[in-house]
Amino acid sequence: MKNSECEIHIISPKGWIQKYKKHSDKWIQTTNNKNRHMTSEQLLSHILPLLRIDYIGKWKIVVIPDNINIENEI
């Protein structure tokens, strides 16, 4: 699976979702119907802190391939 073939969801403990999708050479962050362009390094800086041991079980990072529809399963 390539970066352009999936969407990344970061889900807070309260259910707030940030979505990230690769378009051309940038990532698009969608939050509350607002879009923001970011580099791969900026996306990584959003994900890495959530992988710390003290965040395990509190936040979810989900990678969804484009060919799977899981609208209400997250």
C-alpha positions in Angstrom: 0.0 0.0 0.0 1.3 3.4 -1.0 0.8 6.7 0.9 -1.6 7.8 -1.8 -3.7 4.7 -1.4 -4.9 5.3 2.2 -6.3 7.7 4.7 -4.9 8.2 8.3 -7.3 8.9 11.1 -6.1 10.2 14.5 -9.0 9.8 17.0 -8.9 11.5 20.4 -10.3 9.8 23.6 -13.4 12.0 23.2 -14.0 10.9 19.6 -12.6 13.9 17.8 -11.1 12.8 14.4 -8.3 14.3 12.4 -8.1 12.9 8.9 -5.0 12.9 6.6 -4.9 12.1 2.9 -2.0 12.3 0.5 -2.6 14.5 -2.6 0.3 15.0 -5.0 3.3 16.0 -2.9 1.4 17.2 0.1 -0.8 15.8 2.8 -4.2 17.3 3.5 -5.4 17.5 7.1 -9.2 17.6 7.5 -10.6 18.7 10.9 -14.1 20.1 11.4 -14.5 20.5 7.6 -11.4 22.6 7.4 -8.5 21.6 5.2 -4.8 22.3 5.8 -1.9 21.4 3.6 1.2 19.9 5.3 4.4 18.1 4.5 5.3 14.6 5.4 7.5 15.8 8.2 4.6 17.8 9.7 2.3 14.8 9.6 4.9 12.7 11.3 5.2 15.4 14.1 1.4 14.9 14.7 1.7 11.1 14.9 4.9 10.4 16.8 3.9 12.0 20.1 0.8 9.8 20.2 3.0 6.7 19.9 4.5 7.4 23.4 3.8 4.7 26.0 1.7 7.1 28.1 -0.7 7.7 25.2 -1.3 4.0 24.5 -5.0 3.2 24.9 -6.0 6.9 24.9 -5.6 7.9 21.3 -6.1 5.8 18.2 -4.2 6.0 14.9 -6.0 4.1 12.2 -4.8 3.6 8.6 -7.7 2.9 6.2 -6.9 1.6 2.7 -8.9 3.4 -0.1 -10.6 0.1 -1.1 -12.2 -0.4 2.3 -15.4 1.4 3.5 -15.6 1.4 7.3 -17.7 4.6 7.9 -19.3 3.5 11.2 -16.7 1.0 12.4 -14.1 3.3 13.9 
